[in-house]
Amino acid sequence: MEDQSTQKPDGNIIYVGSKNVMSYVLAIVTKFNQGSTEIQVKARGAAISRAVDATQIAKHRFINTLEITGFKVTTEELQSEDGSNSRVSSVTLTLKK
Amino acid sequence: MEDQSTQKPDGNIIYVGSKNVMSYVLAIVTKFNQGSTEIQVKARGAAISRAVDATQIAKHRFINTLEITGFKVTTEELQSEDGSNSRVSSVTLTLKK
C-alpha cells in the first residue's frame, strides 16, 4: 500500500504538503522508476515552494533528464469556520523525464 | 524614483522577496498600468509561493485578463560563510494582460 498522503493509487499525481521535501523527491523518483512517463505535482499555499524544490532536487540528484513541461495556477476558495472565504493559490507542475 | 527592491528601472522585472504580498500585487498592476504588455516576476526559495499568490491576486482583483504565459525554474547555488554550497530554487513567471 502506498502512502496515501503523498500518492494517489489512481493516477500519477503527487500532492505536496508539509512533510520534509525529501519525502516528495522520493515520491517523484519512485513514480518514474515504476514506469511513469509523466507525473503531476500539486501544491497550494506555502507548499508551492516545496513542490518546486522537490522537482529541482529530483532533477539534479536523481533524474538529469527531468523537465517541467507544464505549469498551471488556479485559485481555490476555502471556507473558514466563521463562514468567510479565503483564497489560496494552487499550482500543478507536469514533469516528464 | 521607483522602489529598487521590487522593480528595476531597466526592465519589466519584479523581484518578489519577503515583503507583504500586496506590495508585489501593486508592483504588477502599476507596471501594466504604465503600459507594459509583458512582465516577469522572479522569486526564489520560500518567496516562490508569494510570487504565485501575487499574480493570482492581481488577476482576480485588478486585471481579469492577466495570464501566466511562461514559467521557468532554475537552481541557484549560494555559498554560505563556512564555504559550503546550498542550492535554492528560483522561479521566473512571465505575465501578459
N, CA and C atoms of all chains as a GROMACS GRO file, in nm:
protein
  582
    1MET      N    1   0.085  -0.120   0.000
    1MET     CA    2   0.000   0.000   0.000
    1MET      C    3   0.088   0.125   0.000
    2GLU      N    4   0.055   0.214  -0.090
    2GLU     CA    5   0.135   0.336  -0.096
    2GLU      C    6   0.094   0.435   0.013
    3ASP      N    7   0.180   0.528   0.036
    3ASP     CA    8   0.149   0.636   0.130
    3ASP      C    9   0.042   0.726   0.066
    4GLN      N   10  -0.078   0.717   0.118
    4GLN     CA   11  -0.191   0.787   0.055
    4GLN      C   12  -0.179   0.940   0.066
    5SER      N   13  -0.104   0.987   0.162
    5SER     CA   14  -0.097   1.132   0.178
    5SER      C   15  -0.010   1.198   0.072
    6THR      N   16   0.078   1.122   0.008
    6THR     CA   17   0.159   1.183  -0.096
    6THR      C   18   0.128   1.128  -0.235
    7GLN      N   19   0.068   1.009  -0.243
    7GLN     CA   20   0.045   0.949  -0.373
    7GLN      C   21  -0.095   0.891  -0.380
    8LYS      N   22  -0.163   0.916  -0.489
    8LYS     CA   23  -0.292   0.851  -0.511
    8LYS      C   24  -0.270   0.730  -0.598
    9PRO      N   25  -0.331   0.617  -0.564
    9PRO     CA   26  -0.309   0.497  -0.642
    9PRO      C   27  -0.367   0.507  -0.783
   10ASP      N   28  -0.463   0.597  -0.804
   10ASP     CA   29  -0.533   0.601  -0.933
   10ASP      C   30  -0.468   0.691  -1.037
   11GLY      N   31  -0.357   0.753  -1.006
   11GLY     CA   32  -0.301   0.842  -1.107
   11GLY      C   33  -0.158   0.877  -1.074
   12ASN      N   34  -0.099   0.955  -1.162
   12ASN     CA   35   0.039   0.996  -1.142
   12ASN      C   36   0.044   1.134  -1.080
   13ILE      N   37  -0.032   1.150  -0.973
   13ILE     CA   38  -0.039   1.280  -0.907
   13ILE      C   39   0.026   1.270  -0.769
   14ILE      N   40   0.116   1.363  -0.743
   14ILE     CA   41   0.179   1.370  -0.611
   14ILE      C   42   0.136   1.501  -0.546
   15TYR      N   43   0.077   1.491  -0.428
   15TYR     CA   44   0.033   1.610  -0.355
   15TYR      C   45   0.141   1.650  -0.255
   16VAL      N   46   0.190   1.771  -0.269
   16VAL     CA   47   0.296   1.819  -0.180
   16VAL      C   48   0.234   1.898  -0.065
   17GLY      N   49   0.265   1.856   0.056
   17GLY     CA   50   0.213   1.923   0.175
   17GLY      C   51   0.326   1.970   0.264
   18SER      N   52   0.315   1.941   0.394
   18SER     CA   53   0.408   1.999   0.489
   18SER      C   54   0.519   1.905   0.535
   19LYS      N   55   0.530   1.788   0.471
   19LYS     CA   56   0.639   1.698   0.509
   19LYS      C   57   0.774   1.751   0.461
   20ASN      N   58   0.879   1.682   0.503
   20ASN     CA   59   1.013   1.715   0.456
   20ASN      C   60   1.019   1.701   0.304
   21VAL      N   61   1.092   1.794   0.242
   21VAL     CA   62   1.098   1.796   0.095
   21VAL      C   63   1.146   1.663   0.035
   22MET      N   64   1.234   1.592   0.108
   22MET     CA   65   1.288   1.467   0.054
   22MET      C   66   1.180   1.359   0.039
   23SER      N   67   1.073   1.368   0.118
   23SER     CA   68   0.961   1.274   0.101
   23SER      C   69   0.903   1.285  -0.039
   24TYR      N   70   0.894   1.408  -0.087
   24TYR     CA   71   0.832   1.430  -0.219
   24TYR      C   72   0.931   1.400  -0.331
   25VAL      N   73   1.059   1.427  -0.306
   25VAL     CA   74   1.162   1.388  -0.403
   25VAL      C   75   1.156   1.237  -0.424
   26LEU      N   76   1.150   1.164  -0.313
   26LEU     CA   77   1.142   1.018  -0.319
   26LEU      C   78   1.016   0.973  -0.395
   27ALA      N   79   0.904   1.039  -0.369
   27ALA     CA   80   0.779   1.004  -0.437
   27ALA      C   81   0.791   1.024  -0.588
   28ILE      N   82   0.855   1.135  -0.628
   28ILE     CA   83   0.872   1.164  -0.771
   28ILE      C   84   0.961   1.057  -0.836
   29VAL      N   85   1.077   1.032  -0.774
   29VAL     CA   86   1.173   0.937  -0.830
   29VAL      C   87   1.111   0.797  -0.837
   30THR      N   88   1.037   0.759  -0.733
   30THR     CA   89   0.973   0.627  -0.729
   30THR      C   90   0.872   0.612  -0.841
   31LYS      N   91   0.789   0.712  -0.861
   31LYS     CA   92   0.688   0.708  -0.968
   31LYS      C   93   0.754   0.687  -1.104
   32PHE      N   94   0.861   0.762  -1.130
   32PHE     CA   95   0.929   0.746  -1.259
   32PHE      C   96   0.992   0.608  -1.269
   33ASN      N   97   1.050   0.559  -1.160
   33ASN     CA   98   1.114   0.428  -1.163
   33ASN      C   99   1.011   0.316  -1.180
   34GLN      N  100   0.887   0.342  -1.143
   34GLN     CA  101   0.781   0.243  -1.162
   34GLN      C  102   0.727   0.244  -1.305
   35GLY      N  103   0.782   0.332  -1.389
   35GLY     CA  104   0.744   0.329  -1.529
   35GLY      C  105   0.662   0.447  -1.578
   36SER      N  106   0.627   0.539  -1.487
   36SER     CA  107   0.552   0.656  -1.531
   36SER      C  108   0.637   0.741  -1.625
   37THR      N  109   0.573   0.798  -1.726
   37THR     CA  110   0.646   0.887  -1.815
   37THR      C  111   0.608   1.032  -1.791
   38GLU      N  112   0.496   1.052  -1.722
   38GLU     CA  113   0.451   1.188  -1.691
   38GLU      C  114   0.391   1.188  -1.551
   39ILE      N  115   0.430   1.286  -1.472
   39ILE     CA  116   0.383   1.297  -1.335
   39ILE      C  117   0.330   1.438  -1.312
   40GLN      N  118   0.224   1.448  -1.232
   40GLN     CA  119   0.178   1.581  -1.193
   40GLN      C  120   0.205   1.601  -1.044
   41VAL      N  121   0.261   1.716  -1.014
   41VAL     CA  122   0.291   1.753  -0.876
   41VAL      C  123   0.202   1.870  -0.838
   42LYS      N  124   0.120   1.853  -0.736
   42LYS     CA  125   0.027   1.958  -0.696
   42LYS      C  126   0.060   2.011  -0.558
   43ALA      N  127   0.041   2.142  -0.541
   43ALA     CA  128   0.066   2.203  -0.410
   43ALA      C  129  -0.014   2.331  -0.401
   44ARG      N  130  -0.047   2.370  -0.279
   44ARG     CA  131  -0.109   2.501  -0.265
   44ARG      C  132  -0.050   2.576  -0.147
   45GLY      N  133  -0.070   2.707  -0.153
   45GLY     CA  134  -0.020   2.794  -0.047
   45GLY      C  135   0.131   2.783  -0.032
   46ALA      N  136   0.175   2.779   0.093
   46ALA     CA  137   0.318   2.781   0.122
   46ALA      C  138   0.391   2.657   0.072
   47ALA      N  139   0.317   2.550   0.042
   47ALA     CA  140   0.380   2.427  -0.007
   47ALA      C  141   0.427   2.438  -0.152
   48ILE      N  142   0.387   2.545  -0.221
   48ILE     CA  143   0.426   2.562  -0.361
   48ILE      C  144   0.579   2.567  -0.373
   49SER      N  145   0.642   2.641  -0.284
   49SER     CA  146   0.789   2.649  -0.287
   49SER      C  147   0.851   2.511  -0.268
   50ARG      N  148   0.793   2.433  -0.179
   50ARG     CA  149   0.846   2.298  -0.153
   50ARG      C  150   0.831   2.208  -0.276
   51ALA      N  151   0.718   2.224  -0.346
   51ALA     CA  152   0.696   2.144  -0.467
   51ALA      C  153   0.802   2.176  -0.573
   52VAL      N  154   0.833   2.304  -0.588
   52VAL     CA  155   0.936   2.345  -0.685
   52VAL      C  156   1.072   2.290  -0.643
   53ASP      N  157   1.103   2.302  -0.514
   53ASP     CA  158   1.229   2.246  -0.463
   53ASP      C  159   1.238   2.096  -0.490
   54ALA      N  160   1.130   2.024  -0.465
   54ALA     CA  161   1.131   1.879  -0.484
   54ALA      C  162   1.162   1.842  -0.629
   55THR      N  163   1.102   1.917  -0.723
   55THR     CA  164   1.130   1.886  -0.864
   55THR      C  165   1.277   1.914  -0.898
   56GLN      N  166   1.331   2.020  -0.841
   56GLN     CA  167   1.470   2.054  -0.872
   56GLN      C  168   1.568   1.957  -0.810
   57ILE      N  169   1.540   1.912  -0.688
   57ILE     CA  170   1.629   1.813  -0.626
   57ILE      C  171   1.620   1.680  -0.701
   58ALA      N  172   1.499   1.642  -0.740
   58ALA     CA  173   1.482   1.518  -0.817
   58ALA      C  174   1.562   1.525  -0.947
   59LYS      N  175   1.560   1.642  -1.010
   59LYS     CA  176   1.632   1.658  -1.137
   59LYS      C  177   1.784   1.653  -1.116
   60HIS      N  178   1.832   1.731  -1.020
   60HIS     CA  179   1.978   1.745  -1.007
   60HIS      C  180   2.045   1.623  -0.944
   61ARG      N  181   1.973   1.555  -0.855
   61ARG     CA  182   2.038   1.443  -0.787
   61ARG      C  183   2.006   1.307  -0.848
   62PHE      N  184   1.888   1.295  -0.911
   62PHE     CA  185   1.844   1.161  -0.949
   62PHE      C  186   1.811   1.143  -1.098
   63ILE      N  187   1.739   1.237  -1.157
   63ILE     CA  188   1.691   1.218  -1.295
   63ILE      C  189   1.729   1.342  -1.375
   64ASN      N  190   1.848   1.337  -1.436
   64ASN     CA  191   1.900   1.457  -1.502
   64ASN      C  192   1.816   1.504  -1.620
   65THR      N  193   1.741   1.411  -1.678
   65THR     CA  194   1.662   1.448  -1.797
   65THR      C  195   1.524   1.503  -1.761
   66LEU      N  196   1.496   1.511  -1.632
   66LEU     CA  197   1.363   1.558  -1.589
   66LEU      C  198   1.337   1.702  -1.635
   67GLU      N  199   1.219   1.725  -1.688
   67GLU     CA  200   1.180   1.858  -1.733
   67GLU      C  201   1.041   1.893  -1.680
   68ILE      N  202   1.020   2.021  -1.650
   68ILE     CA  203   0.886   2.068  -1.618
   68ILE      C  204   0.822   2.111  -1.750
   69THR      N  205   0.725   2.033  -1.796
   69THR     CA  206   0.665   2.060  -1.927
   69THR      C  207   0.534   2.138  -1.916
   70GLY      N  208   0.480   2.147  -1.797
   70GLY     CA  209   0.355   2.220  -1.782
   70GLY      C  210   0.346   2.286  -1.646
   71PHE      N  211   0.273   2.396  -1.641
   71PHE     CA  212   0.261   2.472  -1.518
   71PHE      C  213   0.125   2.539  -1.520
   72LYS      N  214   0.042   2.506  -1.423
   72LYS     CA  215  -0.092   2.564  -1.419
   72LYS      C  216  -0.119   2.621  -1.280
   73VAL      N  217  -0.171   2.741  -1.275
   73VAL     CA  218  -0.204   2.803  -1.147
   73VAL      C  219  -0.355   2.826  -1.141
   74THR      N  220  -0.415   2.789  -1.032
   74THR     CA  221  -0.556   2.821  -1.010
   74THR      C  222  -0.570   2.880  -0.870
   75THR      N  223  -0.686   2.938  -0.845
   75THR     CA  224  -0.714   2.989  -0.710
   75THR      C  225  -0.830   2.909  -0.653
   76GLU      N  226  -0.811   2.854  -0.535
   76GLU     CA  227  -0.918   2.780  -0.470
   76GLU      C  228  -0.975   2.862  -0.356
   77GLU      N  229  -1.107   2.854  -0.341
   77GLU     CA  230  -1.170   2.924  -0.228
   77GLU      C  231  -1.193   2.826  -0.115
   78LEU      N  232  -1.145   2.862   0.000
   78LEU     CA  233  -1.166   2.780   0.119
   78LEU      C  234  -1.260   2.854   0.213
   79GLN      N  235  -1.349   2.780   0.276
   79GLN     CA  236  -1.440   2.843   0.372
   79GLN      C  237  -1.387   2.817   0.513
   80SER      N  238  -1.372   2.924   0.588
   80SER     CA  239  -1.326   2.907   0.726
   80SER      C  240  -1.445   2.887   0.819
   81GLU      N  241  -1.419   2.859   0.944
   81GLU     CA  242  -1.525   2.823   1.039
   81GLU      C  243  -1.629   2.933   1.057
   82ASP      N  244  -1.587   3.057   1.049
   82ASP     CA  245  -1.683   3.166   1.068
   82ASP      C  246  -1.760   3.198   0.940
   83GLY      N  247  -1.743   3.119   0.838
   83GLY     CA  248  -1.822   3.136   0.716
   83GLY      C  249  -1.759   3.226   0.612
   84SER      N  250  -1.650   3.292   0.647
   84SER     CA  251  -1.584   3.379   0.548
   84SER      C  252  -1.499   3.295   0.454
   85ASN      N  253  -1.475   3.347   0.336
   85ASN     CA  254  -1.396   3.275   0.237
   85ASN      C  255  -1.253   3.327   0.235
   86SER      N  256  -1.160   3.236   0.220
   86SER     CA  257  -1.024   3.281   0.192
   86SER      C  258  -0.978   3.209   0.067
   87ARG      N  259  -0.890   3.274  -0.006
   87ARG     CA  260  -0.842   3.218  -0.131
   87ARG      C  261  -0.701   3.169  -0.114
   88VAL      N  262  -0.672   3.060  -0.181
   88VAL     CA  263  -0.536   3.008  -0.176
   88VAL      C  264  -0.495   2.968  -0.318
   89SER      N  265  -0.372   3.001  -0.354
   89SER     CA  266  -0.321   2.966  -0.486
   89SER      C  267  -0.283   2.818  -0.489
   90SER      N  268  -0.313   2.755  -0.601
   90SER     CA  269  -0.282   2.614  -0.619
   90SER      C  270  -0.205   2.597  -0.750
   91VAL      N  271  -0.098   2.518  -0.744
   91VAL     CA  272  -0.012   2.501  -0.861
   91VAL      C  273  -0.005   2.354  -0.899
   92THR      N  274  -0.012   2.326  -1.028
   92THR     CA  275   0.010   2.191  -1.079
   92THR      C  276   0.128   2.195  -1.176
   93LEU      N  277   0.232   2.120  -1.141
   93LEU     CA  278   0.350   2.109  -1.229
   93LEU      C  279   0.344   1.975  -1.300
   94THR      N  280   0.366   1.975  -1.431
   94THR     CA  281   0.373   1.849  -1.506
   94THR      C  282   0.519   1.817  -1.534
   95LEU      N  283   0.561   1.697  -1.496
   95LEU     CA  284   0.701   1.657  -1.512
   95LEU      C  285   0.713   1.544  -1.612
   96LYS      N  286   0.815   1.550  -1.696
   96LYS     CA  287   0.850   1.438  -1.782
   96LYS      C  288   0.998   1.411  -1.769
   97LYS      N  289   1.035   1.284  -1.790
   97LYS     CA  290   1.179   1.255  -1.786
   97LYS      C  291   1.228   1.211  -1.922
   98MET      N  292   1.155   5.820  -0.852
   98MET     CA  293   1.242   5.701  -0.840
   98MET      C  294   1.159   5.583  -0.791
   99GLU      N  295   1.171   5.474  -0.861
   99GLU     CA  296   1.094   5.357  -0.821
   99GLU      C  297   1.159   5.288  -0.702
  100ASP      N  298   1.081   5.206  -0.639
  100ASP     CA  299   1.132   5.124  -0.530
  100ASP      C  300   1.225   5.018  -0.588
  101GLN      N  301   1.355   5.036  -0.567
  101GLN     CA  302   1.452   4.948  -0.632
  101GLN      C  303   1.446   4.805  -0.582
  102SER      N  304   1.392   4.784  -0.463
  102SER     CA  305   1.391   4.649  -0.410
  102SER      C  306   1.286   4.561  -0.478
  103THR      N  307   1.186   4.623  -0.540
  103THR     CA  308   1.086   4.540  -0.607
  103THR      C  309   1.088   4.559  -0.758
  104GLN      N  310   1.141   4.670  -0.808
  104GLN     CA  311   1.136   4.695  -0.951
  104GLN      C  312   1.270   4.748  -1.000
  105LYS      N  313   1.311   4.696  -1.114
  105LYS     CA  314   1.430   4.752  -1.176
  105LYS      C  315   1.388   4.850  -1.284
  106PRO      N  316   1.452   4.966  -1.288
  106PRO     CA  317   1.412   5.065  -1.386
  106PRO      C  318   1.438   5.021  -1.530
  107ASP      N  319   1.530   4.929  -1.549
  107ASP     CA  320   1.571   4.893  -1.685
  107ASP      C  321   1.488   4.782  -1.748
  108GLY      N  322   1.390   4.731  -1.680
  108GLY     CA  323   1.316   4.622  -1.740
  108GLY      C  324   1.184   4.598  -1.671
  109ASN      N  325   1.109   4.505  -1.724
  109ASN     CA  326   0.980   4.474  -1.665
  109ASN      C  327   0.991   4.353  -1.573
  110ILE      N  328   1.088   4.360  -1.482
  110ILE     CA  329   1.112   4.251  -1.390
  110ILE      C  330   1.075   4.294  -1.248
  111ILE      N  331   0.996   4.214  -1.182
  111ILE     CA  332   0.961   4.240  -1.042
  111ILE      C  333   1.021   4.126  -0.959
  112TYR      N  334   1.102   4.163  -0.861
  112TYR     CA  335   1.162   4.064  -0.773
  112TYR      C  336   1.080   4.050  -0.646
  113VAL      N  337   1.031   3.931  -0.620
  113VAL     CA  338   0.947   3.909  -0.503
  113VAL      C  339   1.034   3.858  -0.388
  114GLY      N  340   1.027   3.928  -0.277
  114GLY     CA  341   1.103   3.892  -0.158
  114GLY      C  342   1.012   3.870  -0.039
  115SER      N  343   1.050   3.928   0.074
  115SER     CA  344   0.979   3.897   0.198
  115SER      C  345   0.879   4.003   0.241
  116LYS      N  346   0.852   4.100   0.156
  116LYS     CA  347   0.750   4.200   0.192
  116LYS      C  348   0.610   4.139   0.187
  117ASN      N  349   0.514   4.219   0.234
  117ASN     CA  350   0.374   4.179   0.223
  117ASN      C  351   0.336   4.155   0.077
  118VAL      N  352   0.255   4.054   0.054
  118VAL     CA  353   0.219   4.016  -0.083
  118VAL      C  354   0.157   4.132  -0.161
  119MET      N  355   0.083   4.220  -0.092
  119MET     CA  356   0.016   4.330  -0.161
  119MET      C  357   0.116   4.429  -0.223
  120SER      N  358   0.236   4.437  -0.167
  120SER     CA  359   0.341   4.521  -0.228
  120SER      C  360   0.370   4.476  -0.370
  121TYR      N  361   0.371   4.346  -0.390
  121TYR     CA  362   0.405   4.291  -0.521
  121TYR      C  363   0.285   4.295  -0.616
  122VAL      N  364   0.165   4.279  -0.559
  122VAL     CA  365   0.043   4.296  -0.640
  122VAL      C  366   0.042   4.437  -0.698
  123LEU      N  367   0.068   4.534  -0.611
  123LEU     CA  368   0.072   4.674  -0.654
  123LEU      C  369   0.178   4.697  -0.761
  124ALA      N  370   0.294   4.635  -0.742
  124ALA     CA  371   0.403   4.650  -0.840
  124ALA      C  372   0.360   4.595  -0.976
  125ILE      N  373   0.292   4.481  -0.976
  125ILE     CA  374   0.246   4.419  -1.102
  125ILE      C  375   0.143   4.509  -1.171
  126VAL      N  376   0.043   4.552  -1.093
  126VAL     CA  377  -0.065   4.633  -1.150
  126VAL      C  378  -0.010   4.766  -1.202
  127THR      N  379   0.082   4.825  -1.128
  127THR     CA  380   0.142   4.952  -1.168
  127THR      C  381   0.218   4.939  -1.300
  128LYS      N  382   0.298   4.833  -1.310
  128LYS     CA  383   0.374   4.808  -1.434
  128LYS      C  384   0.282   4.799  -1.554
  129PHE      N  385   0.174   4.724  -1.540
  129PHE     CA  386   0.080   4.711  -1.653
  129PHE      C  387   0.013   4.844  -1.682
  130ASN      N  388  -0.024   4.917  -1.578
  130ASN     CA  389  -0.089   5.047  -1.599
  130ASN      C  390   0.004   5.149  -1.663
  131GLN      N  391   0.135   5.128  -1.646
  131GLN     CA  392   0.232   5.217  -1.710
  131GLN      C  393   0.255   5.180  -1.856
  132GLY      N  394   0.187   5.078  -1.904
  132GLY     CA  395   0.194   5.045  -2.045
  132GLY      C  396   0.268   4.918  -2.080
  133SER      N  397   0.322   4.850  -1.980
  133SER     CA  398   0.391   4.724  -2.009
  133SER      C  399   0.291   4.621  -2.061
  134THR      N  400   0.334   4.540  -2.157
  134THR     CA  401   0.247   4.434  -2.205
  134THR      C  402   0.292   4.298  -2.155
  135GLU      N  403   0.416   4.293  -2.108
  135GLU     CA  404   0.470   4.168  -2.056
  135GLU      C  405   0.558   4.197  -1.935
  136ILE      N  406   0.538   4.123  -1.829
  136ILE     CA  407   0.613   4.144  -1.705
  136ILE      C  408   0.672   4.011  -1.661
  137GLN      N  409   0.792   4.017  -1.604
  137GLN     CA  410   0.849   3.897  -1.544
  137GLN      C  411   0.853   3.913  -1.394
  138VAL      N  412   0.808   3.809  -1.326
  138VAL     CA  413   0.808   3.808  -1.180
  138VAL      C  414   0.905   3.699  -1.135
  139LYS      N  415   1.006   3.739  -1.058
  139LYS     CA  416   1.108   3.644  -1.014
  139LYS      C  417   1.105   3.625  -0.863
  140ALA      N  418   1.128   3.504  -0.820
  140ALA     CA  419   1.134   3.475  -0.678
  140ALA      C  420   1.219   3.351  -0.655
  141ARG      N  421   1.274   3.340  -0.538
  141ARG     CA  422   1.344   3.216  -0.505
  141ARG      C  423   1.311   3.170  -0.364
  142GLY      N  424   1.332   3.042  -0.342
  142GLY     CA  425   1.306   2.984  -0.210
  142GLY      C  426   1.162   3.003  -0.168
  143ALA      N  427   1.145   3.036  -0.040
  143ALA     CA  428   1.011   3.046   0.018
  143ALA      C  429   0.927   3.157  -0.045
  144ALA      N  430   0.990   3.251  -0.113
  144ALA     CA  431   0.915   3.361  -0.175
  144ALA      C  432   0.840   3.317  -0.301
  145ILE      N  433   0.867   3.196  -0.350
  145ILE     CA  434   0.800   3.147  -0.471
  145ILE      C  435   0.649   3.143  -0.450
  146SER      N  436   0.606   3.094  -0.335
  146SER     CA  437   0.462   3.089  -0.306
  146SER      C  438   0.402   3.229  -0.309
  147ARG      N  439   0.475   3.325  -0.254
  147ARG     CA  440   0.425   3.464  -0.250
  147ARG      C  441   0.413   3.521  -0.392
  148ALA      N  442   0.509   3.487  -0.478
  148ALA     CA  443   0.504   3.535  -0.616
  148ALA      C  444   0.380   3.481  -0.687
  149VAL      N  445   0.350   3.353  -0.666
  149VAL     CA  446   0.231   3.294  -0.727
  149VAL      C  447   0.105   3.362  -0.672
  150ASP      N  448   0.101   3.380  -0.540
  150ASP     CA  449  -0.013   3.449  -0.479
  150ASP      C  450  -0.031   3.589  -0.538
  151ALA      N  451   0.078   3.662  -0.554
  151ALA     CA  452   0.069   3.799  -0.605
  151ALA      C  453   0.009   3.801  -0.746
  152THR      N  454   0.049   3.704  -0.830
  152THR     CA  455  -0.007   3.702  -0.965
  152THR      C  456  -0.157   3.670  -0.961
  153GLN      N  457  -0.197   3.583  -0.870
  153GLN     CA  458  -0.339   3.545  -0.863
  153GLN      C  459  -0.424   3.658  -0.808
  154ILE      N  460  -0.373   3.729  -0.709
  154ILE     CA  461  -0.449   3.843  -0.654
  154ILE      C  462  -0.459   3.953  -0.759
  155ALA      N  463  -0.349   3.978  -0.830
  155ALA     CA  464  -0.352   4.080  -0.936
  155ALA      C  465  -0.456   4.044  -1.041
  156LYS      N  466  -0.463   3.916  -1.075
  156LYS     CA  467  -0.559   3.870  -1.176
  156LYS      C  468  -0.704   3.884  -1.126
  157HIS      N  469  -0.730   3.833  -1.008
  157HIS     CA  470  -0.869   3.826  -0.962
  157HIS      C  471  -0.924   3.961  -0.917
  158ARG      N  472  -0.839   4.047  -0.864
  158ARG     CA  473  -0.891   4.174  -0.812
  158ARG      C  474  -0.875   4.290  -0.909
  159PHE      N  475  -0.773   4.284  -0.997
  159PHE     CA  476  -0.740   4.404  -1.074
  159PHE      C  477  -0.739   4.385  -1.226
  160ILE      N  478  -0.679   4.279  -1.274
  160ILE     CA  479  -0.661   4.262  -1.419
  160ILE      C  480  -0.712   4.124  -1.457
  161ASN      N  481  -0.840   4.117  -1.493
  161ASN     CA  482  -0.902   3.985  -1.516
  161ASN      C  483  -0.843   3.910  -1.634
  162THR      N  484  -0.784   3.985  -1.727
  162THR     CA  485  -0.731   3.920  -1.847
  162THR      C  486  -0.587   3.871  -1.828
  163LEU      N  487  -0.532   3.894  -1.710
  163LEU     CA  488  -0.394   3.854  -1.685
  163LEU      C  489  -0.374   3.703  -1.700
  164GLU      N  490  -0.267   3.665  -1.769
  164GLU     CA  491  -0.235   3.523  -1.787
  164GLU      C  492  -0.087   3.499  -1.758
  165ILE      N  493  -0.059   3.383  -1.703
  165ILE     CA  494   0.081   3.342  -1.689
  165ILE      C  495   0.118   3.267  -1.817
  166THR      N  496   0.202   3.329  -1.899
  166THR     CA  497   0.233   3.269  -2.029
  166THR      C  498   0.365   3.192  -2.027
  167GLY      N  499   0.443   3.211  -1.922
  167GLY     CA  500   0.570   3.141  -1.916
  167GLY      C  501   0.609   3.109  -1.774
  168PHE      N  502   0.684   3.002  -1.760
  168PHE     CA  503   0.723   2.955  -1.628
  168PHE      C  504   0.858   2.887  -1.641
  169LYS      N  505   0.956   2.939  -1.572
  169LYS     CA  506   1.091   2.881  -1.581
  169LYS      C  507   1.146   2.858  -1.441
  170VAL      N  508   1.202   2.742  -1.420
  170VAL     CA  509   1.262   2.710  -1.291
  170VAL      C  510   1.410   2.686  -1.311
  171THR      N  511   1.491   2.746  -1.226
  171THR     CA  512   1.634   2.716  -1.227
  171THR      C  513   1.679   2.692  -1.083
  172THR      N  514   1.798   2.639  -1.069
  172THR     CA  515   1.855   2.621  -0.936
  172THR      C  516   1.978   2.708  -0.924
  173GLU      N  517   1.982   2.790  -0.820
  173GLU     CA  518   2.099   2.875  -0.797
  173GLU      C  519   2.180   2.820  -0.682
  174GLU      N  520   2.312   2.828  -0.696
  174GLU     CA  521   2.398   2.784  -0.586
  174GLU      C  522   2.442   2.904  -0.506
  175LEU      N  523   2.420   2.897  -0.377
  175LEU     CA  524   2.465   3.004  -0.289
  175LEU      C  525   2.576   2.950  -0.201
  176GLN      N  526   2.677   3.034  -0.178
  176GLN     CA  527   2.786   2.992  -0.090
  176GLN      C  528   2.764   3.052   0.048
  177SER      N  529   2.766   2.967   0.148
  177SER     CA  530   2.748   3.017   0.285
  177SER      C  531   2.884   3.055   0.344
  178GLU      N  532   2.881   3.113   0.461
  178GLU     CA  533   3.004   3.168   0.520
  178GLU      C  534   3.112   3.063   0.543
  179ASP      N  535   3.070   2.940   0.575
  179ASP     CA  536   3.171   2.836   0.600
  179ASP      C  537   3.223   2.772   0.471
  180GLY      N  538   3.183   2.826   0.357
  180GLY     CA  539   3.236   2.777   0.230
  180GLY      C  540   3.154   2.668   0.166
  181SER      N  541   3.055   2.615   0.238
  181SER     CA  542   2.972   2.510   0.179
  181SER      C  543   2.868   2.573   0.086
  182ASN      N  544   2.822   2.493  -0.009
  182ASN     CA  545   2.722   2.542  -0.104
  182ASN      C  546   2.583   2.495  -0.066
  183SER      N  547   2.487   2.584  -0.082
  183SER     CA  548   2.349   2.538  -0.071
  183SER      C  549   2.278   2.581  -0.198
  184ARG      N  550   2.177   2.504  -0.234
  184ARG     CA  551   2.104   2.530  -0.357
  184ARG      C  552   1.968   2.587  -0.324
  185VAL      N  553   1.924   2.677  -0.408
  185VAL     CA  554   1.792   2.734  -0.388
  185VAL      C  555   1.721   2.740  -0.524
  186SER      N  556   1.594   2.703  -0.523
  186SER     CA  557   1.516   2.707  -0.647
  186SER      C  558   1.476   2.851  -0.677
  187SER      N  559   1.480   2.884  -0.804
  187SER     CA  560   1.442   3.017  -0.848
  187SER      C  561   1.339   3.005  -0.961
  188VAL      N  562   1.234   3.084  -0.952
  188VAL     CA  563   1.126   3.076  -1.050
  188VAL      C  564   1.108   3.210  -1.119
  189THR      N  565   1.087   3.207  -1.251
  189THR     CA  566   1.050   3.325  -1.326
  189THR      C  567   0.915   3.302  -1.393
  190LEU      N  568   0.818   3.385  -1.358
  190LEU     CA  569   0.685   3.379  -1.418
  190LEU      C  570   0.674   3.492  -1.519
  191THR      N  571   0.626   3.463  -1.639
  191THR     CA  572   0.600   3.566  -1.739
  191THR      C  573   0.450   3.594  -1.743
  192LEU      N  574   0.414   3.721  -1.727
  192LEU     CA  575   0.273   3.761  -1.722
  192LEU      C  576   0.239   3.847  -1.843
  193LYS      N  577   0.121   3.822  -1.898
  193LYS     CA  578   0.068   3.912  -2.001
  193LYS      C  579  -0.077   3.947  -1.965
  194LYS      N  580  -0.119   4.066  -2.007
  194LYS     CA  581  -0.259   4.100  -1.980
  194LYS      C  582  -0.335   4.111  -2.111
   0.00000   0.00000   0.00000
